[in-house]
Amino acid sequence: MQATASPVRPSSADSFVITYAALSLQEAYELADDPANGAVVVMSGMVRNNTDGQSVVALEYQAYEPMAIQIFHQIAREIRQRWLDVTHVVIHHRVGRLKIGEISVLVAIGCPHRTEAFAACQYAIDTLKHQAPIWKKEHWTDGSSSWVSIAACEQPGENY
């Protein structure tokens, strides 16, 4: 009889949030920090003032929260399968209307080594943008707006 590996589960130290409240870089960092870490990599996605040369005044995010949180858990499981030493996975996403410069998403990865922390962080944000049911509507200076399709995001690569 061949033994099978048990499925990798997210750690109770992980943190997954979807909120209307402002996101905190300090909080994300603290949640990913651990004495075993040699690195904490934090990715902060912010609302920029233009897209493809068109002036943006705000973004509006909506999410199907139950499924998005499930995707965040799945991302953490996949990270732990690829990078075994990861200590913490933090994924926080904001919903609602955000102004230029506001943080829309935070991903923080705690790990003993920086190379793995960077790779896991990039994998997390790329996978989230492609798979999580979170949509954004761009509001432009001319008063028009448009929803951005989730399918428009790049598929995460195999170079992780």
N, C-alpha and C positions, 0 to 999 in steps of 0.2 A: 504494500500500500504506500503510495507516494504522499508525502506531506504537502499541504498547500499553504501558501502564505496567507496570513490574515490581511484583510483590506486595511490600507492606511487611512487613518481617521484624522481630521483636524484636531489640533490640541485644544484643550480647554483654555490655554493661554492666548489663543487666536481671538481676533476681534473683527466682527463684521457688522456694519451699520449702514443704514440708509436713513437720512434725516433731512428735515427742513432747516435745521440749525446750522450755523457756521461751523466749518471743520477746523480743527486745531492741529497744526503741525507738531506742537509740543506734546499733545496728548498721543498722537500716532507714534511719535518717537518713543515716548515713555512706555507705551503698550508693547512695542517691539523690543525694548531694551531687556537685557538679561546678563548676568555675570558671565555666562558661557560665551557671549558674543564677542567677536573681534570686529564686527561690523554691523551697523544698522543702516540700511539703504532706504531712503524715503523718496517717493515720487509724488510730486504735487502737481496735479493738473489744474490749470487756472483758465478763467475766461479771458480770451484775448480780444483785441479791438478790431480784428479783421479776419476774414476768411476769403481766400482766393481773390484778394484785392478789394473786397466789398466791406465797407465799414459796418462793424457790429456794435450795437449798443447794449445788448443783453443776451443771455441764453436762458432757456427754460427747460428744465429736466423733468421727466416723468419716468416712473419705474413701476414695473409689476413686482412689488417688494417680495412676496413669498418666493417667487421663482429666482429673483436676483440674489437673494440670500443663499438659496440652494446652490446657485452657480458660484458664489464666493466660497462656499464650503468645498465644492468640487475643485475649484482652483487650488485651494489649500491642500487637498488630498493629492492632487497631481504634483504640486511643488514638493511635497514630502516624499513622493515616489522618485522624483528626479534628484533632489538635493536633500539627502538624508539628515544632514546636520542642522537644517533650519530649525530655529527655536520658536519663532513667532511669525505669524502672517496676519497683517492688519490691512483690511480693505474697508474704507469708509467712503460713501458716495453721497453727495448732496442732491436733493430734488428741489423743485420750485424755481423761481426766477432769480437769476444771479447777475450781478453787475460786473463790468470789466474789472479784472484783478481779483475777483473772489475765487476761492478754491472750490472746485467742483468734485475732485476725487483725490484721495490720499491712499497710497499703498506703501506700507512699510514692512520690510523683511529683516528679521534678526537672524544672524548666522555667525558661526565662529570665523568664517573666512569671507573676505570681500568679493572674490570672484563669483562664488556661489550666490552671495546676497544680491549682487548686481543682476546676475542672470535670472534669478527667481523673481526679482522685482519686475524686470522687463517682461518676463513670461506672464506674471499676474496682470499687469495693466493691458498688455496686448490681448490676452485671452478674455479679460473682462470686457474690453471694448468690442470684441467680436461676438461674444456669447451672451452677455447679461442683457436681460430685457429692460434696458435703460435707453430712453430716447431723448434727443435734445432738439429744441426749436431755436433757430437763430433769428434774432430780431435785428433788423438793419436800420440805419439812420434814415432811410427814405420811408420808413413806416411799414414796409413789407416784412414778411417773415416766412420761414420754411423749416419743415421738420427734416432732420438728417437721418437717413436710413441706417439701421444697425448693420445692414449688409455692405454699406459703404466702407466700413472699417476693414483694415487688412487682416487676413487670416494669420494667426501666430505662426512663425516660421519654425523649422526643425533645427535651427542653429543654437538652441539653448543648451 
